[in-house]
Amino acid sequence: MSESKRTLLVIDDEPGILALIERFATGLRFSVVCHTGGRRALALVSEVRPDVVLVDLRMPEIDGLEMLRGIREIDPSCAVVLMTGHASVDSAIEAVRIGALDYLTKPLDLDRLRELLTTVQKGIERRETLLQIDADVAKKFEFHGMIGRSAAMQELFDSIRRFAPHVRTALISGETGTGKELVARALHKVGPRRDRRFLTVNCSAVVETLFESELFGHQKGAFTGATETKTGLFEHADGGTLFLDEVGELPLSLQPKLLRAVEYGEVQRVGSLQTKTVDARVIAATNRDLRVEVAAGRFRSDLFYRLSVMEMRLPPLRDRGEDISLLTAAFVRDSAARMGREITGVTTAAERILQQAPWDGNVRELRNVIERTCLLSDGRILSDRDVIAAMHATSAHVEPAAAEMLAARPAGEGDLLSTAQRDQIDRVLKRANGNKSEAARLLGISRRSLYRWLERLDLTEDAAGGEAASPDAAEGSDDPHP
C-alpha cells in the first residue's frame, strides 16, 4: 500500500466546516488545502491537482454544480464529493450525473466522510497497483527493447532466438514506426557477432551519387572532392553487422554491386581495380513490398531473394491492440523517470482513447504521444484530455476516438477537444513565460501554427503572454517549420 499522502481540497464558505474537515482529514493522512469558494477556488484545482475535492453545493459567485463541472473539465480523474445542508433528490441526481463520487448532507456524518475518503485512497492505490502491474508485465514481455505479449510478437521473438545464431542475411519488412531497427539490433545481439560493430545506413537519406562511396569506399582522386582515401561501410562492418534501412530506396544501378558484396563478400572501392573480401552480416529493412518492386522492375529479383533468406514481417500496432497497454505503461515509466516527474499511468478513459486510435505511425507515434502527454500534463495520472491534446499536437489522428468520447459526455459540457487544446496551450505558454518560440518548440509546432491556434481558440493576449505581434511578424529564422 502506498505511503504517500493524498491531497484533499475543501471548498466551503463556512470557516467552521473547513476547520473541522481539515483536522479530520489530516488524521487520515491527507494533505488538506482549504478555500472559502469563488472562481479562485476553481483555479486552485489546476495548481494543487487534488486527488479528491469536497465542495459545498450552495456558495456565492459559483455554486457546487458549476464547480463540479469545472473540476471535471480540468481533471476528469479527480474524485468530487458535494456537501449541502439543503439536500434534494434532484440536485443529488444531477451531481452524480455530472460525475460526482457521492453526496454528503450537513451536519456532516464523520463516519460517512471517513468511508468516502478511505474509498478514494483505496481506489487510487488499487489503480496505481494495476498500473505498476502493467509496467512489471511490460518488463516481463520485453525483448531487446521491444515489448509484446501478442502472438505475433512472441512468434517474432522466438524466430530471432532460433535464427540469429545462423543467418548471414535477413530482410525485415513493416510499416514505418514498427521497430525494424530494433529487430535488426536484436538479431545482432543474440547472434555470434554481438561483440562486434553494428553499423547503420539509411538508404533513403544518402545522395545517390555518393551512395557507392558510402557503401564501398573510394580511392584518393577517384572523383572531384575525393581528397583522401575513404573506407566504406562494408569494410568498417567486417566481422560485424551492417544494417541497410529502407533498402527499397537503393538506386537500381547500385544493386548489382550490393548483390556481389552480400553474395561473395567482395567490395571494390570507387577508383580502385582491386577487390577486398569482407565478412559482414547484412540485415536489410523496408516499408515497401519488395515483391511489388521486383515485379515493377525497380528492385532486382536476385538481390531480393538473397536478402530474404530469412524474412521477418512486423505487424502494425493496430493489429496488436493487446500490446498497447503494456507499451503505454513502459513509455509512461520511462518518460516520467527521464523528466523527474511523479506520473504513474493513465486513466481508464485515456487508455480507451489510446486503444481506439489508428496509430498510422505505429509504436513510434504512440511513444511520441506519451512523451508529449507527460511533458504537458501537470497531474500524476494522465487524463483523456491530456492524451487528446498531445495527440493533436503531434498531428495524430484523434477524430474517431475523440468523437466517441465526446458522445459519451453529458450535454452542455462544451467542446472537450477545443477546451483541452486551450488549456494545454495556455499552460505551456505560462511555462515558457510567454515566449512563443519556446512554447511552440514544447508543443512541437511552428510559431505560425501557434498563432493560428491562439486565434482559433480565441485565447487573449494576456493568456498568450501579452505579445501583440502578428503571425507573420512573429515568423523568424528560428522557426524550423516554414
C-alpha positions as CSV (number, residue, x, y, z in Angstrom):
1,M,0.0,0.0,0.0
2,S,1.3,3.4,-0.9
3,E,2.6,5.6,1.9
4,S,2.4,8.9,0.1
5,K,-0.2,11.4,1.2
6,R,-3.2,12.2,-0.9
7,T,-4.3,15.7,-1.4
8,L,-7.8,16.9,-0.4
9,L,-9.1,20.3,-1.5
10,V,-12.1,21.6,0.6
11,I,-14.2,24.4,-0.7
12,D,-16.9,25.8,1.6
13,D,-17.9,29.3,2.6
14,E,-18.2,28.3,6.3
15,P,-14.9,28.6,8.1
16,G,-16.1,26.2,10.8
17,I,-16.7,23.4,8.3
18,L,-13.2,24.0,6.7
19,A,-11.5,23.7,10.1
20,L,-13.5,20.5,11.0
21,I,-12.7,18.7,7.8
22,E,-9.0,19.8,7.9
23,R,-8.5,18.4,11.4
24,F,-10.4,15.2,10.5
25,A,-8.8,14.5,7.1
26,T,-5.3,15.3,8.4
27,G,-5.7,12.4,10.8
28,L,-6.4,10.2,7.8
29,R,-3.1,11.1,6.3
30,F,-4.4,13.6,3.7
31,S,-2.7,16.8,2.8
32,V,-5.5,19.3,3.1
33,V,-6.0,22.6,1.3
34,C,-8.9,24.8,2.2
35,H,-10.6,27.7,0.4
36,T,-13.8,29.7,1.0
37,G,-15.1,29.5,-2.6
38,G,-15.3,31.6,-5.7
39,R,-13.6,31.2,-9.0
40,R,-10.2,31.4,-7.3
41,A,-11.1,28.0,-5.8
42,L,-11.6,26.5,-9.2
43,A,-8.2,27.8,-10.3
44,L,-6.7,26.0,-7.3
45,V,-7.7,22.7,-8.8
46,S,-5.2,23.3,-11.7
47,E,-2.5,24.4,-9.2
48,V,-3.0,21.8,-6.4
49,R,-4.1,18.8,-8.6
50,P,-6.0,17.2,-5.7
51,D,-7.0,13.6,-5.5
52,V,-10.4,14.5,-4.1
53,V,-12.4,17.7,-3.7
54,L,-15.1,18.3,-1.1
55,V,-17.3,21.2,-2.3
56,D,-20.3,22.9,-0.8
57,L,-23.4,22.9,-3.1
58,R,-24.6,26.5,-2.3
59,M,-22.0,29.2,-2.4
60,P,-21.9,32.8,-3.7
61,E,-20.4,33.6,-7.1
62,I,-20.1,30.0,-8.2
63,D,-22.2,27.1,-6.9
64,G,-21.2,23.5,-6.3
65,L,-22.6,22.1,-9.5
66,E,-20.8,24.7,-11.6
67,M,-17.7,24.0,-9.6
68,L,-18.1,20.2,-10.2
69,R,-18.4,20.8,-14.0
70,G,-15.3,22.9,-13.9
71,I,-13.3,20.3,-11.9
72,R,-14.4,17.6,-14.4
73,E,-13.1,19.7,-17.2
74,I,-9.7,20.4,-15.5
75,D,-9.1,16.9,-14.2
76,P,-11.6,14.1,-15.0
77,S,-9.6,11.7,-12.7
78,C,-10.3,13.8,-9.6
79,A,-12.9,12.5,-7.2
80,V,-15.5,15.1,-6.2
81,V,-18.0,14.9,-3.3
82,L,-20.7,17.6,-2.8
83,M,-21.8,18.8,0.6
84,T,-25.0,20.7,1.5
85,G,-27.4,21.4,4.3
86,H,-30.2,21.7,1.7
87,A,-30.3,18.2,0.3
88,S,-32.7,17.4,-2.5
89,V,-33.1,14.3,-4.7
90,D,-32.9,16.4,-7.9
91,S,-29.6,18.0,-7.0
92,A,-28.1,14.7,-5.8
93,I,-29.0,13.0,-9.1
94,E,-27.7,16.0,-11.1
95,A,-24.4,15.9,-9.2
96,V,-23.9,12.1,-9.8
97,R,-24.9,12.5,-13.4
98,I,-22.2,15.2,-14.0
99,G,-19.6,13.0,-12.3
100,A,-19.7,13.4,-8.5
101,L,-18.4,10.5,-6.5
102,D,-21.1,11.0,-3.8
103,Y,-23.2,13.5,-1.9
104,L,-22.9,14.4,1.8
105,T,-25.5,16.2,3.9
106,K,-24.8,18.7,6.7
107,P,-24.3,18.4,9.6
108,L,-21.6,16.1,8.3
109,D,-21.5,12.4,9.3
110,L,-17.8,11.9,10.0
111,D,-18.1,8.2,9.8
112,R,-19.5,8.5,6.3
113,L,-16.8,11.1,5.4
114,R,-14.2,8.6,6.7
115,E,-15.7,5.9,4.5
116,L,-15.7,8.1,1.4
117,L,-12.1,9.3,1.9
118,T,-10.9,5.7,2.6
119,T,-12.6,4.6,-0.6
120,V,-10.8,7.3,-2.6
121,Q,-7.5,6.2,-1.0
122,K,-8.0,2.6,-1.8
123,G,-9.2,3.4,-5.3
124,I,-6.1,5.4,-6.1
125,E,-3.8,2.7,-4.5
126,R,-5.6,0.0,-6.5
127,R,-5.2,2.0,-9.7
128,E,-1.5,2.6,-9.0
129,T,-1.0,-1.1,-8.3
130,L,-2.7,-2.0,-11.6
131,L,-0.5,0.5,-13.4
132,Q,2.6,-0.9,-11.7
133,I,1.5,-4.4,-12.7
134,D,1.3,-3.2,-16.3
135,A,4.8,-1.8,-16.0
136,D,6.1,-5.0,-14.5
137,V,4.3,-7.1,-17.2
138,A,5.9,-4.9,-19.8
139,K,9.3,-5.7,-18.4
140,K,8.4,-9.4,-18.5
141,F,7.5,-9.2,-22.1
142,E,10.4,-7.0,-23.1
143,F,12.9,-8.5,-25.6
144,H,15.9,-6.3,-26.5
145,G,14.0,-3.1,-26.4
146,M,10.8,-4.5,-27.9
147,I,7.6,-5.1,-25.9
148,G,4.8,-7.5,-26.9
149,R,2.7,-10.3,-25.4
150,S,0.6,-10.7,-28.6
151,A,1.0,-13.9,-30.5
152,A,2.6,-12.1,-33.5
153,M,5.3,-10.5,-31.3
154,Q,6.0,-13.6,-29.3
155,E,6.5,-15.5,-32.6
156,L,8.8,-12.8,-33.8
157,F,10.9,-13.0,-30.6
158,D,11.1,-16.8,-31.0
159,S,12.3,-16.5,-34.6
160,I,15.0,-14.1,-33.6
161,R,16.2,-16.5,-30.9
162,R,16.2,-19.5,-33.2
163,F,17.7,-18.0,-36.4
164,A,20.0,-15.2,-35.1
165,P,23.0,-17.5,-34.5
166,H,22.9,-18.9,-38.0
167,V,21.7,-16.5,-40.7
168,R,24.1,-14.2,-42.6
169,T,21.4,-12.1,-44.3
170,A,17.9,-11.1,-43.3
171,L,15.1,-8.9,-44.6
172,I,12.8,-7.1,-42.2
173,S,9.6,-5.6,-43.6
174,G,6.9,-3.5,-41.9
175,E,5.3,-0.1,-41.8
176,T,7.2,3.0,-40.6
177,G,7.5,3.1,-36.8
178,T,7.0,-0.7,-36.2
179,G,10.5,-1.1,-34.9
180,K,12.5,-2.6,-37.7
181,E,15.9,-1.3,-36.4
182,L,15.1,-2.8,-33.0
183,V,14.7,-6.2,-34.7
184,A,17.9,-5.8,-36.6
185,R,19.8,-4.9,-33.3
186,A,18.2,-7.9,-31.6
187,L,19.4,-10.2,-34.4
188,H,22.9,-8.8,-33.9
189,K,22.9,-9.0,-30.1
190,V,21.5,-12.6,-30.0
191,G,23.9,-13.8,-32.7
192,P,27.6,-14.7,-32.5
193,R,28.7,-11.2,-33.7
194,R,27.3,-9.4,-30.6
195,D,30.7,-8.1,-29.6
196,R,31.5,-6.6,-33.0
197,R,30.3,-3.5,-34.8
198,F,26.7,-2.8,-35.7
199,L,26.6,-0.1,-38.4
200,T,23.5,1.6,-39.9
201,V,22.9,3.3,-43.2
202,N,19.6,4.9,-44.2
203,C,19.4,4.2,-47.9
204,S,16.8,7.0,-48.3
205,A,19.0,9.6,-46.8
206,V,22.2,9.3,-48.8
207,V,22.7,11.3,-52.0
208,E,22.6,8.8,-54.9
209,T,25.9,10.0,-56.4
210,L,27.6,9.3,-53.1
211,F,26.0,6.1,-52.3
212,E,28.6,3.8,-53.8
213,S,31.3,5.7,-51.9
214,E,29.4,5.3,-48.7
215,L,28.9,1.6,-49.0
216,F,32.2,0.6,-50.7
217,G,34.6,3.5,-50.1
218,H,36.8,5.3,-52.6
219,Q,40.4,5.9,-53.5
220,K,42.0,9.3,-53.3
221,G,41.4,11.2,-56.5
222,A,38.7,8.9,-57.7
223,F,36.4,11.9,-58.3
224,T,36.2,15.6,-57.7
225,G,36.4,16.2,-54.0
226,A,37.9,12.8,-53.1
227,T,40.9,14.4,-51.4
228,E,41.8,11.2,-49.4
229,T,41.1,7.5,-49.4
230,K,37.9,6.5,-47.7
231,T,36.9,3.1,-46.2
232,G,33.3,2.1,-47.0
233,L,30.7,0.8,-44.5
234,F,31.1,-2.8,-45.7
235,E,34.8,-2.7,-44.7
236,H,34.0,-1.0,-41.4
237,A,31.4,-3.7,-40.6
238,D,33.9,-6.6,-41.3
239,G,33.2,-9.2,-38.7
240,G,30.1,-7.4,-37.5
241,T,26.7,-6.4,-38.9
242,L,25.6,-3.8,-41.5
243,F,22.0,-2.7,-41.3
244,L,20.6,-1.3,-44.5
245,D,17.5,0.7,-43.5
246,E,14.9,1.4,-46.3
247,V,16.8,-0.8,-48.7
248,G,13.9,-0.4,-51.2
249,E,15.2,3.1,-51.9
250,L,18.6,1.8,-53.1
251,P,19.3,3.0,-56.7
252,L,18.9,0.2,-59.2
253,S,22.4,1.0,-60.6
254,L,24.0,0.1,-57.2
255,Q,22.1,-3.1,-56.6
256,P,24.4,-5.4,-58.6
257,K,27.4,-4.3,-56.5
258,L,25.4,-4.8,-53.3
259,L,24.4,-8.3,-54.5
260,R,28.1,-9.2,-55.1
261,A,29.0,-7.9,-51.7
262,V,26.2,-9.8,-50.0
263,E,26.7,-13.0,-52.0
264,Y,30.5,-13.3,-52.1
265,G,31.7,-10.7,-49.5
266,E,33.5,-8.8,-52.3
267,V,33.7,-5.0,-52.3
268,Q,35.5,-2.7,-54.7
269,R,36.3,0.9,-53.8
270,V,35.4,3.6,-56.3
271,G,38.5,4.3,-58.4
272,S,40.2,1.0,-57.5
273,L,40.8,-2.0,-59.6
274,Q,41.2,-4.3,-56.7
275,T,38.5,-6.1,-54.7
276,K,38.5,-6.9,-51.0
277,T,36.8,-9.7,-49.2
278,V,34.8,-8.8,-46.1
279,D,32.7,-10.8,-43.7
280,A,29.7,-8.6,-42.8
281,R,26.3,-9.8,-41.9
282,V,23.8,-7.8,-43.9
283,I,20.3,-7.1,-42.4
284,A,18.0,-5.0,-44.6
285,A,14.7,-3.4,-43.8
286,T,12.0,-1.8,-45.9
287,N,8.5,-0.4,-45.5
288,R,7.8,-1.2,-49.2
289,D,6.6,-4.5,-50.6
290,L,9.7,-5.6,-52.4
291,R,7.8,-8.3,-54.3
292,V,5.8,-5.4,-55.9
293,E,9.0,-3.5,-56.5
294,V,10.6,-6.6,-58.2
295,A,7.5,-7.0,-60.4
296,A,7.7,-3.3,-61.4
297,G,11.4,-3.6,-62.3
298,R,12.5,-1.3,-59.5
299,F,14.3,-3.9,-57.5
300,R,16.4,-6.8,-58.7
301,S,14.9,-10.2,-58.1
302,D,18.2,-11.9,-57.4
303,L,19.1,-9.3,-54.7
304,F,15.6,-9.7,-53.1
305,Y,15.9,-13.5,-52.9
306,R,19.4,-13.2,-51.5
307,L,18.4,-10.7,-48.8
308,S,15.2,-12.6,-47.9
309,V,16.9,-15.9,-46.9
310,M,15.3,-15.0,-43.6
311,E,12.3,-12.7,-43.9
312,M,10.5,-11.1,-40.9
313,R,7.3,-9.1,-41.1
314,L,6.5,-6.8,-38.3
315,P,2.8,-6.3,-37.5
316,P,1.3,-2.8,-37.4
317,L,0.3,-1.6,-33.9
318,R,-3.4,-1.6,-34.9
319,D,-3.1,-5.4,-35.3
320,R,-1.7,-5.9,-31.8
321,G,-4.0,-3.9,-29.6
322,E,-3.3,-6.1,-26.6
323,D,0.2,-4.7,-26.5
324,I,-0.9,-1.0,-26.3
325,S,-1.4,-1.0,-22.5
326,L,2.0,-2.6,-21.9
327,L,3.7,-0.2,-24.3
328,T,1.9,2.8,-22.7
329,A,2.9,1.7,-19.2
330,A,6.6,1.3,-20.3
331,F,6.6,4.7,-22.1
332,V,5.0,6.5,-19.1
333,R,7.5,4.9,-16.8
334,D,10.5,5.8,-18.9
335,S,9.2,9.4,-19.7
336,A,8.4,10.1,-16.1
337,A,11.8,8.9,-14.9
338,R,13.6,11.0,-17.6
339,M,11.6,14.1,-16.7
340,G,11.8,13.6,-13.0
341,R,8.0,13.5,-12.8
342,E,5.7,11.5,-10.5
343,I,3.5,10.2,-13.2
344,T,2.1,6.7,-12.5
345,G,-0.1,6.0,-15.6
346,V,-3.2,6.9,-17.5
347,T,-6.9,7.0,-16.6
348,T,-9.3,4.4,-18.0
349,A,-10.8,7.0,-20.4
350,A,-7.3,7.9,-21.6
351,E,-6.5,4.2,-22.2
352,R,-9.7,3.8,-24.2
353,I,-8.6,6.7,-26.4
354,L,-5.2,5.1,-26.9
355,Q,-6.7,1.7,-27.7
356,Q,-9.0,3.2,-30.3
357,A,-6.5,5.4,-32.2
358,P,-5.4,4.1,-35.6
359,W,-1.7,4.7,-35.0
360,D,-0.6,5.2,-38.5
361,G,2.9,5.9,-37.1
362,N,2.7,2.7,-35.1
363,V,4.9,2.3,-31.9
364,R,7.0,5.3,-32.7
365,E,3.8,7.5,-32.8
366,L,2.5,6.0,-29.5
367,R,5.8,6.7,-27.8
368,N,5.9,10.3,-29.0
369,V,2.3,10.9,-27.9
370,I,3.0,9.5,-24.4
371,E,6.2,11.6,-24.1
372,R,4.4,14.7,-25.1
373,T,1.5,14.0,-22.7
374,C,3.9,13.5,-19.8
375,L,5.6,16.8,-20.8
376,L,2.3,18.8,-21.0
377,S,0.4,17.3,-18.1
378,D,0.6,18.5,-14.5
379,G,-1.2,15.5,-13.0
380,R,0.1,12.3,-11.5
381,I,-2.2,10.3,-13.8
382,L,-2.6,11.3,-17.5
383,S,-6.2,12.0,-18.3
384,D,-8.2,11.6,-21.6
385,R,-7.9,15.4,-22.1
386,D,-4.1,15.3,-21.7
387,V,-3.9,12.5,-24.2
388,I,-6.1,14.1,-26.8
389,A,-4.2,17.4,-26.6
390,A,-0.9,15.6,-27.1
391,M,-2.2,13.5,-30.0
392,H,-3.4,16.7,-31.7
393,A,-0.1,18.5,-31.0
394,T,1.7,15.6,-32.7
395,S,-0.8,15.6,-35.6
396,A,-2.0,12.1,-34.8
397,H,-5.5,11.1,-36.0
398,V,-7.6,11.6,-33.0
399,E,-11.0,12.2,-34.5
400,P,-12.7,8.7,-34.1
401,A,-11.6,8.3,-30.5
402,A,-12.3,11.9,-29.6
403,A,-15.7,11.7,-31.2
404,E,-16.7,8.6,-29.2
405,M,-15.5,10.2,-26.0
406,L,-17.4,13.4,-26.7
407,A,-20.5,11.5,-27.5
408,A,-20.3,9.8,-24.0
409,R,-20.0,13.2,-22.3
410,P,-23.1,14.8,-20.7
411,A,-24.7,17.5,-22.8
412,G,-23.7,21.1,-22.2
413,E,-20.0,20.4,-21.2
414,G,-18.8,22.1,-24.4
415,D,-16.2,21.0,-26.9
416,L,-13.7,19.0,-25.0
417,L,-11.1,18.9,-27.7
418,S,-11.1,22.7,-28.0
419,T,-11.0,23.1,-24.3
420,A,-8.2,20.6,-24.0
421,Q,-6.2,22.5,-26.6
422,R,-6.9,25.8,-25.0
423,D,-5.8,24.5,-21.6
424,Q,-2.6,22.9,-22.8
425,I,-1.5,25.8,-25.0
426,D,-2.2,28.3,-22.1
427,R,-0.3,26.1,-19.7
428,V,2.7,25.7,-22.0
429,L,2.7,29.5,-22.7
430,K,2.8,30.1,-18.9
431,R,5.6,27.5,-18.5
432,A,7.5,29.3,-21.3
433,N,6.9,32.7,-19.5
434,G,5.0,33.9,-22.6
435,N,7.9,33.1,-25.0
436,K,6.1,31.9,-28.1
437,S,9.1,30.4,-29.8
438,E,9.8,28.3,-26.7
439,A,6.1,27.4,-26.3
440,A,5.9,26.4,-30.0
441,R,9.0,24.2,-29.5
442,L,7.5,22.5,-26.5
443,L,4.2,21.9,-28.4
444,G,6.1,20.6,-31.5
445,I,4.5,23.2,-33.8
446,S,5.8,26.3,-35.6
447,R,5.2,29.8,-34.3
448,R,2.9,30.5,-37.2
449,S,0.8,27.4,-36.3
450,L,0.8,28.6,-32.6
451,Y,-0.6,32.0,-33.6
452,R,-3.3,30.3,-35.7
453,W,-4.2,28.1,-32.7
454,L,-4.4,31.2,-30.5
455,E,-6.7,32.9,-32.9
456,R,-8.8,29.8,-33.5
457,L,-9.2,29.1,-29.8
458,D,-9.8,32.8,-29.0
459,L,-7.0,33.0,-26.4
460,T,-6.5,36.5,-25.2
461,E,-3.2,38.3,-25.4
462,D,-2.9,38.1,-21.6
463,A,-3.3,34.3,-21.7
464,A,-0.9,34.1,-24.5
465,G,1.8,36.0,-22.8
466,G,0.9,39.6,-23.8
467,E,2.7,39.7,-27.1
468,A,0.9,41.6,-29.8
469,A,2.9,40.6,-32.8
470,S,1.1,39.1,-35.8
471,P,1.8,35.6,-37.1
472,D,3.8,36.9,-40.0
473,A,5.8,39.3,-37.8
474,A,6.5,36.5,-35.4
475,E,7.9,34.3,-38.0
476,G,11.7,34.4,-37.6
477,S,14.7,32.5,-38.6
478,D,14.5,30.3,-35.5
479,D,11.3,28.7,-36.8
480,P,12.1,25.3,-38.3
481,H,8.6,24.9,-39.9
482,P,8.0,27.3,-42.8
